[in-house]
């Protein structure tokens, strides 16, 4: 899910993120809907297509959740790196 949200943020398109992950657009929507239901917040701003084209971007809440998760993962990774490899 983290990679999927990062790809949406980078590409500005859920469709492009789905293609990059080799998954169907329908599965992408199911994943987004499931995480929004579980978290109780919208993580994706949906912009319908049309003449000007559509797109998707993370909501401020979605961006916060993604950034917070990544910061925590980095801290845990650094801790385990130091445990196994010391202060190289």
C-alpha positions as CSV (number, residue, x, y, z in Angstrom):
1,X,0.0,0.0,0.0
2,X,2.8,2.4,0.8
3,X,4.4,1.9,-2.6
4,X,1.0,2.4,-4.2
5,X,0.4,5.6,-2.4
6,X,3.9,6.8,-3.2
7,X,3.4,6.1,-6.9
8,X,0.1,7.9,-6.9
9,X,1.8,10.9,-5.3
10,X,4.7,10.9,-7.8
11,X,2.6,10.3,-11.0
12,X,-0.6,12.2,-10.0
13,X,-2.5,9.3,-11.4
14,X,-4.0,6.2,-9.8
15,X,-4.1,4.6,-13.3
16,X,-0.3,5.1,-13.8
17,X,0.4,3.8,-10.3
18,X,-1.7,0.7,-11.1
19,X,0.2,0.1,-14.3
20,X,3.6,0.6,-12.6
21,X,2.6,-2.1,-10.1
22,X,1.1,-4.4,-12.7
23,X,-2.3,-4.5,-11.1
24,X,-5.8,-3.7,-12.4
25,X,-7.4,-0.4,-11.9
26,X,-10.3,-2.1,-10.1
27,X,-7.9,-3.7,-7.6
28,X,-6.3,-0.3,-7.0
29,X,-9.8,1.2,-6.2
30,X,-10.5,-1.7,-3.8
31,X,-7.2,-1.1,-2.0
32,X,-7.9,2.6,-1.7
33,X,-11.5,2.1,-0.5
34,X,-10.4,-0.5,2.0
35,X,-7.7,1.6,3.6
36,X,-10.0,4.7,3.7
37,X,-12.6,2.5,5.4
38,X,-10.1,1.2,8.0
39,X,-8.5,4.5,8.7
40,X,-11.8,6.5,8.6
41,X,-10.2,9.3,6.5
42,X,-9.9,9.9,2.8
43,X,-6.4,9.4,1.6
44,X,-7.0,10.1,-2.1
45,X,-8.3,13.2,-3.8
46,X,-10.1,12.0,-6.9
47,X,-10.3,14.3,-9.9
48,X,-12.6,12.9,-12.6
49,X,-11.3,12.7,-16.1
50,X,-12.8,14.5,-19.0
51,X,-11.7,17.2,-21.4
52,X,-8.9,18.4,-19.2
53,X,-8.0,14.9,-18.0
54,X,-8.3,13.5,-14.5
55,X,-5.8,12.7,-11.9
56,X,-5.4,11.7,-8.3
57,X,-3.4,13.1,-5.5
58,X,-3.0,12.3,-1.8
59,X,-5.2,14.3,0.6
60,X,-3.3,16.1,3.3
61,X,-4.3,13.3,5.7
62,X,-3.1,10.7,3.2
63,X,0.2,12.5,2.8
64,X,0.6,12.8,6.6
65,X,-0.1,9.1,7.0
66,X,2.4,8.1,4.3
67,X,5.1,10.4,5.7
68,X,4.6,9.4,9.3
69,X,4.8,5.7,8.3
70,X,8.0,6.2,6.3
71,X,9.6,8.1,9.2
72,X,8.8,5.4,11.6
73,X,10.1,2.7,9.3
74,X,13.4,4.6,8.7
75,X,13.9,4.9,12.5
76,X,13.3,1.2,13.0
77,X,15.6,0.3,10.1
78,X,18.4,2.6,11.5
79,X,18.0,0.9,14.9
80,X,18.4,-2.6,13.5
81,X,21.2,-1.5,11.2
82,X,23.2,-0.2,14.2
83,X,22.4,-3.4,16.2
84,X,23.8,-5.7,13.4
85,X,26.4,-3.5,11.8
86,X,27.4,-1.0,14.5
87,X,28.2,2.6,13.7
88,X,30.0,2.1,10.3
